[in-house]
Amino acid sequence: LGLAKAFEPVVRPFGNTVVTKVGERPDKPIRGIPSDVAWYAYGCSQCGYCLDECDQFYGRGWESQSPRGKWYWLREYMEGRVEWDQFMVDTFLVCTTCEYCNLRCSAALPIEPAWMKLRGKMIHEDDRLTFPPFEMMAAALNAEGNIWAGYRKDRTKWFPDEMQAKHGAGVKADNVYFAGCTASYVEHDIAQASTTLLDAAGVDFSIVGNKENCCGTPMLVAGKWGVFEDIMRKNIAAVKEAGADTVITSCPACDMMWRHTYKDWADKLGIDYDIKTKHYSEVISEKIKAGEFEFTHPVNKKVTWHDSCHIGRVSAVYEEPRTVIQAIPGVKYEDMEHNRQEGHCCGSVLSLIKEPEVAADIGEIRMDEAKDIQADSLLALCPCCEVQFRVTRDKKKMDLEIHDLASFACKGLGKEFKDPSPEVARQWGVFDQFITLMTPQGFADLMSTMWPEMLDAMPMGMGKMMRGIGKMGIAGDAMFGMMKPMFPVLFPRLLPKMMPKVMPVMLERIKERIDMPDYMAEQMPDLMPKVMDNLMPKMLPDVVPLAVPSLIDHVRGRTNGTS
C-alpha cells in the first residue's frame, strides 16, 4: 500500500488524459443545457474526488459549491425538479477557474471548461445577472480599456523613463511586453521589475503603449463575451501593428488569454492569429540555463513559491519560476505542502469579488502553508494572487511578506522597487466598498437616502399620491399593505423614467459613501448610468422587497430619507 500511495500521484496525470465516454451523448441541449455539458453531468459518478481540493468547497463547506454538487444540481434541473435562481447562477460564476478539479476527476470530465461554457450560456445568451462589480469593470473597460477605472492616458506611467528610447512604444521588436491592468494601474512593481529583468538579460522587446487593453479575462469569466471579443480584437490588432510576433507576459491571466484563449476564439471567429506567447520567467530561465544571465547581489531570505493556477495547471509553467528563484544568491528555498500541479488556489478573483470574507478564508489556508515551513516571504507572479494575499494578510493580521517574483528577483540585481501594498490597500478599499454597494441590500440602503428625490421623479403624479397616502394614518397603512404586492411590478416600469432625474443625487450619495480617487469620481457621471441600465432590470426583484419598507417609513414621516 505504501508503494501504491507513492506511485499513484505519478500515474494519475497520465490516467487523467484518458477520455471516458459514459452513456449515450445527447445530440441537442436539454432544457437549455449544452449537449456536451449535459453528457458530462450524467457522466459524473458522484465519487467525490473533487471535493477536498475544491477551494469553493473547503472555503464554504457546502456541497452545492463543489463540482459534484453542481453536476448533481444540473441533473436535477434537466429532469425538471429544480429551476435556475440567482443563487445557482452565482454558484457557477463564483468558481475561481483554478482547474484543480479537472485533475482530480475520476471520469476525466472537463469540469472548468463546462462551467466556462455555462457562463456564456447564462450571461451572454440568456442575459442573466452576472456579479454586479463586473458591470462597473465593463463600463470602465469600454471607456478607458482597463478594469480599474484609470485613464487610458495613464496606462504606461509605470514604464521606466530610462527604457523609453530602447524599449518604448513605437520601437520595433519581435517581442512586446504585455503588462495587464493591475500591473499598469495598481502594482507597478510587477511591470517595472519584469521589464528590468528582460532588459538586464538582453532581451529585445517593446511595448504597445496606451493601445494596450485589458486582456479580457474578467469579461470572459463574467460571461460578458461580447465585451471580451471586442477587446481581444483590439489587442491582437495592436500587437500586429507593432510588428511583433511574440507577446511576453507577467500576469498569468493575460498569459492564458494570449497563449490559449485568443487562439481558440480567433480560430472560431476566422481571425488570423500567429502570435506566440512566453512568460517572462520562461525567458529569464532560458537565459540563466544558457549562462547568459546571472544575479549579482545576495538576498538572504527563506522563501516559498505560490503556483498560480493560470500559469501552472493551465500552461504547466512550474519549474521556470523556481529556476529564477534558486539562481539568486543567498536565497533559501522550500516548497509548500501543496505545490506545482497540486498547488492550492489563492481564492481570487471570483470569490474575492463575490464574497470577500470567503476569499480571505481561502487565502489564509494557502498562506498558512507558507507559515508552516517558516518562510520569511511568499513569492508569486500573479497580480491578482498578490492583491488577494495582501488583502488577506491585512484582514487576518498575518505576519508574512508578500513579494512579486520579478520585484524580488531584481533585489538580486541590486534594484529595489516601491512596495505596492499601500496602493493595493487604497484601491482595493474602494473596490471593496463598491462590492458592498452593488448588492440588493446595498442598493436598497442607497435608495433609502434618496426617497424625496425619487418620489419627485415618479411619473404621473405617483409620488404626490404616495405622499398623500402616507398622511392617511391607519387607512394609509392598510392601503400600503394592499399596494405592497404591486411594488415589484411598478418599480421596473417606473425606474427607467426616474433614473435620469435622480442620477445626480445618486452620484452624490455614492461619493459620500465611497472615498473614490479623483480620476474615478470624474468618470462616474458617464459610467454609473451604463452600470445602472445593465443592473437594475435584473436586480430590482431582489432590491424592491428590501427597499419598500423604508419608502413607506419615509412617506409616513418616520424617516427623513436623506441619511
Helices and strands as residue ranges (DSSP letters): H 2-15, H 35-43, H 55-60, G 63-65, H 67-78, H 86-93, H 100-104, H 111-119, I 120-125, H 132-144, G 152-154, G 161-163, H 164-167, E 175-178, H 181-185, H 188-200, G 209-211, H 217-222, H 225-242, E 246-249, H 252-256, I 257-261, H 262-269, E 276-279, H 280-289, E 302-305, H 319-326, E 332-333, G 340-342, H 350-354, H 356-372, E 377-380, H 383-396, E 401-404, H 405-411, H 421-437, H 440-447, H 451-457, G 459-461, H 462-470, H 473-483, G 484-486, H 487-513, H 518-555
